[in-house]
């Protein structure tokens, strides 16, 4: 089975089918932080995450609306037409009081050619009142939530300093599914100490939870992170290209066709 010439159901295919044309994600930094950075859980953040909370590709402006507009202008230099997803990417984008979240989400809600919103967050930052806000957003525009699971291996979870449990992921998936909100789960391939079997077990687990999508990340090193220090000390060995390609093929074959 193929989807526009590809043997897997890609996000590009899904969005083209849903909205009738090319859709672009615009990454935003809404000025949040994370509970494993501010001391609520721990400090330092996940060891793979950059000082900018993995928002390194956002436009460096404080105003969220201007970030969106400037990124859109840059994209239009190459792609003259298309629609847009506002992607709240940097840090934990549900880690704030509900009134603050609402104000920041709505700051881009009425943008021209906006067809949806993607919100990246941690599984332990989806309390019931936040789920209610997300349900509200989902009634106004298409919404999916990106959950940073990364791995189900307890030893790896401790090593990367994520600070949340597998149970919190399971609970959040259940809450989001009951609220009718689509979910994309993140999995990092190549984390320190993980075997091929460890990585594929995480893929299997995500597939079995019934989320609508999965984002398979190749572990890459960001400047000024503890992960770089592990690499420099020789503790971390990165996957070779052929290893990664083989792993991706095996991972995709394990996923439901839809």
C-alpha positions as CSV (number, residue, x, y, z in Angstrom):
1,X,0.0,0.0,0.0
2,X,1.3,3.5,-0.8
3,X,0.3,7.0,0.1
4,X,1.3,9.5,-2.6
5,X,4.2,7.3,-3.6
6,X,5.4,6.6,0.0
7,X,5.0,3.3,1.7
8,X,4.0,4.9,5.0
9,X,1.2,7.3,6.1
10,X,3.1,10.5,6.4
11,X,2.0,13.7,8.1
12,X,2.3,15.5,4.8
13,X,-0.1,13.1,3.2
14,X,-2.6,13.4,6.1
15,X,-2.6,17.2,6.1
16,X,-2.9,17.4,2.3
17,X,-5.9,15.0,2.4
18,X,-7.5,16.8,5.3
19,X,-7.0,20.4,4.0
20,X,-6.7,20.0,0.3
21,X,-3.2,21.5,-0.1
22,X,0.3,21.8,1.4
23,X,0.3,22.6,5.1
24,X,3.3,24.1,6.9
25,X,4.0,24.0,10.6
26,X,5.3,27.3,12.1
27,X,7.3,26.7,15.3
28,X,6.6,29.1,18.1
29,X,8.2,29.9,21.5
30,X,5.5,31.1,23.8
31,X,7.7,31.9,26.7
32,X,7.1,28.9,28.9
33,X,9.5,26.7,30.9
34,X,9.5,23.1,32.2
35,X,8.9,21.6,35.6
36,X,12.3,19.8,35.3
37,X,14.0,23.2,34.7
38,X,12.4,25.5,37.2
39,X,12.9,23.1,40.2
40,X,9.3,22.0,40.5
41,X,10.5,18.4,39.8
42,X,14.2,18.9,39.2
43,X,16.5,21.3,37.4
44,X,18.6,21.1,34.2
45,X,15.9,19.8,31.9
46,X,16.1,16.7,29.7
47,X,19.8,16.1,28.9
48,X,19.1,16.2,25.1
49,X,17.2,19.4,25.2
50,X,18.9,22.7,24.3
51,X,18.9,25.8,26.5
52,X,16.1,27.2,24.3
53,X,13.9,24.2,25.1
54,X,14.3,22.7,21.6
55,X,12.8,25.9,20.2
56,X,16.0,26.7,18.3
57,X,14.2,27.0,15.0
58,X,11.7,29.6,16.2
59,X,12.0,33.3,15.3
60,X,13.7,35.1,18.2
61,X,10.9,37.5,19.1
62,X,8.9,37.8,22.4
63,X,5.6,38.5,20.6
64,X,4.0,35.2,19.5
65,X,1.9,36.8,16.8
66,X,5.0,38.5,15.3
67,X,6.9,35.2,15.4
68,X,4.1,33.6,13.4
69,X,4.0,36.5,10.9
70,X,7.8,36.6,10.3
71,X,8.1,32.8,9.9
72,X,5.2,32.9,7.4
73,X,6.9,35.6,5.4
74,X,10.1,33.5,5.2
75,X,8.2,30.4,4.0
76,X,6.3,32.4,1.4
77,X,9.6,33.3,-0.3
78,X,9.8,29.6,-1.3
79,X,6.2,28.5,-1.2
80,X,3.8,31.0,-2.5
81,X,0.6,29.2,-1.3
82,X,-0.3,26.9,1.4
83,X,-2.0,26.7,4.8
84,X,-0.4,26.8,8.3
85,X,-0.3,25.0,11.6
86,X,0.8,27.0,14.7
87,X,3.2,24.7,16.5
88,X,3.8,25.7,20.1
89,X,7.1,23.8,20.3
90,X,9.6,25.3,22.8
91,X,9.6,24.0,26.4
92,X,6.4,22.7,27.9
93,X,3.4,24.4,26.3
94,X,0.8,23.5,28.9
95,X,2.9,24.4,31.9
96,X,1.2,27.6,33.0
97,X,-2.2,28.8,34.5
98,X,-5.1,28.2,32.2
99,X,-5.8,31.9,31.7
100,X,-2.2,32.4,30.5
101,X,-2.4,29.4,28.2
102,X,-5.6,30.6,26.7
103,X,-4.2,34.1,26.0
104,X,-1.2,32.7,24.2
105,X,-3.0,30.1,22.2
106,X,-5.6,32.6,21.0
107,X,-2.9,35.1,20.0
108,X,-2.6,33.3,16.7
109,X,-6.0,31.8,16.4
110,X,-7.3,34.2,13.8
111,X,-4.2,34.2,11.5
112,X,-5.0,34.1,7.8
113,X,-4.8,30.6,6.4
114,X,-4.3,29.0,9.8
115,X,-6.0,25.6,9.8
116,X,-4.8,24.1,13.0
117,X,-2.6,24.1,16.1
118,X,-0.1,21.6,17.5
119,X,0.9,21.8,21.2
120,X,4.0,20.1,22.4
121,X,4.0,19.1,26.1
122,X,5.0,16.7,28.8
123,X,2.6,13.8,29.9
124,X,2.6,15.2,33.5
125,X,1.4,18.6,32.5
126,X,-2.1,17.8,31.3
127,X,-4.4,18.4,34.3
128,X,-8.2,18.2,33.9
129,X,-8.6,22.0,33.6
130,X,-6.0,22.1,30.8
131,X,-7.7,19.3,29.0
132,X,-10.9,21.4,29.1
133,X,-9.1,24.3,27.5
134,X,-7.7,22.0,24.8
135,X,-11.2,20.8,24.1
136,X,-12.2,24.4,23.7
137,X,-9.4,25.0,21.3
138,X,-10.2,21.9,19.4
139,X,-13.8,23.2,18.7
140,X,-12.3,26.3,17.1
141,X,-9.6,24.8,15.0
142,X,-8.0,21.4,14.3
143,X,-5.7,20.5,17.2
144,X,-3.3,17.8,18.0
145,X,-1.1,17.4,21.1
146,X,2.5,16.2,20.9
147,X,3.6,14.1,23.9
148,X,7.3,13.6,24.6
149,X,7.4,10.0,25.7
150,X,10.9,9.4,24.1
151,X,11.3,5.9,25.7
152,X,9.6,3.4,28.0
153,X,12.9,2.2,29.4
154,X,13.0,3.2,33.1
155,X,16.8,3.3,33.3
156,X,17.0,5.6,30.2
157,X,14.2,7.8,31.6
158,X,16.2,8.4,34.7
159,X,19.4,9.0,32.7
160,X,17.8,11.6,30.4
161,X,16.3,13.4,33.4
162,X,12.8,13.6,31.9
163,X,11.2,13.5,35.4
164,X,7.9,11.9,34.5
165,X,6.7,8.3,34.6
166,X,5.2,5.9,32.1
167,X,2.0,6.0,34.1
168,X,1.7,9.7,33.5
169,X,1.9,9.1,29.8
170,X,-0.7,6.4,29.9
171,X,-3.1,8.6,31.9
172,X,-2.6,11.6,29.6
173,X,-3.2,9.6,26.5
174,X,-6.4,8.3,28.0
175,X,-7.5,11.9,29.0
176,X,-6.8,13.2,25.5
177,X,-8.5,10.4,23.7
178,X,-11.7,10.8,25.9
179,X,-11.6,14.5,25.0
180,X,-11.4,13.7,21.3
181,X,-8.0,15.3,20.8
182,X,-5.5,13.8,18.4
183,X,-2.1,12.7,19.8
184,X,1.4,12.5,18.3
185,X,3.9,10.7,20.5
186,X,7.6,11.4,20.3
187,X,10.2,8.6,20.4
188,X,13.9,9.2,20.3
189,X,16.0,6.5,18.6
190,X,19.6,6.1,19.7
191,X,19.4,7.2,23.4
192,X,22.5,6.2,25.5
193,X,22.5,2.6,26.5
194,X,19.5,1.5,24.6
195,X,19.6,-1.6,22.4
196,X,17.7,-2.0,19.1
197,X,15.2,-4.1,21.1
198,X,14.7,-1.3,23.7
199,X,13.9,1.2,20.9
200,X,11.5,-1.1,19.1
201,X,9.7,-1.9,22.4
202,X,9.0,1.8,22.7
203,X,7.6,1.9,19.2
204,X,5.4,-1.1,19.9
205,X,4.2,0.5,23.1
206,X,3.2,3.7,21.3
207,X,1.5,1.8,18.5
208,X,-0.5,-0.2,21.1
209,X,-1.8,3.0,22.9
210,X,-3.7,4.0,19.8
211,X,-2.3,7.5,19.3
212,X,-2.9,9.0,15.9
213,X,0.7,9.6,15.1
214,X,4.3,9.0,16.1
215,X,7.4,11.2,15.6
216,X,10.6,9.2,15.3
217,X,13.5,11.3,16.2
218,X,17.1,10.4,15.4
219,X,19.1,11.5,18.5
220,X,21.1,14.5,17.5
221,X,23.4,16.6,19.7
222,X,22.5,20.1,20.6
223,X,25.1,22.6,21.8
224,X,25.5,23.3,25.5
225,X,23.6,20.1,26.6
226,X,24.7,17.3,29.0
227,X,24.2,14.9,26.1
228,X,27.1,16.5,24.3
229,X,29.2,16.0,27.4
230,X,28.4,12.2,27.3
231,X,29.4,12.1,23.7
232,X,32.7,13.9,24.4
233,X,33.4,11.5,27.2
234,X,32.9,8.5,24.9
235,X,29.8,7.3,26.9
236,X,27.5,7.8,23.9
237,X,27.9,6.2,20.5
238,X,25.7,7.6,17.8
239,X,23.9,5.4,15.2
240,X,25.5,5.1,11.8
241,X,23.3,6.1,8.8
242,X,22.7,2.5,7.7
243,X,21.8,1.5,11.3
244,X,19.3,4.3,11.6
245,X,17.7,3.5,8.2
246,X,17.3,-0.2,9.1
247,X,15.8,0.8,12.5
248,X,13.3,3.2,10.9
249,X,12.2,0.5,8.4
250,X,11.6,-1.9,11.2
251,X,9.8,0.7,13.3
252,X,7.5,1.8,10.5
253,X,6.6,-1.9,9.7
254,X,5.4,-2.3,13.3
255,X,2.9,0.7,13.1
256,X,-0.8,0.4,12.1
257,X,-1.2,1.3,8.4
258,X,-3.4,4.3,9.2
